[in-house]
Structures are given as structure tokens and as C-alpha cells.
Amino acid sequence: MGIGIRPDLCSKGYGSRIVRLAVQESRYLYGANAVYLDVRDWNHRAVKCYALAGF
């Protein structure tokens, strides 16, 4: 799954909310016990988003 946020909506908390909802839905649909992320280390905004979402 790929997650992207329109640039004008960045830094407003939507990304971390979407990530949390995606994890919740994965657990509900697939019984997922673990969710793994692949993020480019240069993408500081995404790294911060994932950290705020609990990763």
C-alpha cells in the first residue's frame, strides 16, 4: 500500500491519522500482528509521520 498526502494538507496530522487507520484496518481484515514500513531515510516528513503514528 502506498500512502500520500497532498502538499497543501501536509503537516496537519492527517498522515499519522491515515497510517493509524491503515494499521487498524489491516489488523481487522487480516489479523495482522505486525506491520512493516519501508521509507526512504531522506524523506524526513514521512519518518516523522510514522513516528507520530507509533512506529
N, C-alpha and C positions, 0 to 999 in steps of 0.2 A: 504494500500500500504506500502511496506517496501522499504527503500532506504539504499543501502550500497555502500561503495566505497572501491576499492581495497587498501590495506595498502600502497602500493607504490605510490598511487595517492592522499593520504591524505595530508591535509594542503596546497593545491594548489588552493583552491577556487572552485573546481568542485562541492563539496557537496552543498554549498549555491546556486550555479547556478542551480543545478538539483532541489533543493527544490523550488526555484522561478519558474522554468519552470513547475513543477508539479502543483503548485498553479494556475498558468496561465491556464494550460490545464484544470484543474478542473472547473475553472470559465467558460471557453469556452464551455466545454462539458455538464456541469451540472448546470450552472448558480449559482454556489456556492458563497454565500456571506461571508461565514466564513469557515475557515479550522482549524481543531484542531489537535494538535500533542500529542503524547504520547511518552515520552522519559524518560529513566532511569536517575535519578539525578546523578548517579555515572559516567555517560557517558559524561564527560566534553567536549570532542571533538564534540559530537553531539549537546550539548547545545550551544556551541559557533557557530557551523554551522547554527543552526536555528536562533540564534540571528542575525547573519550576513545576513540572508535571510529575516529579518524583523519581526521575531516573538519575 
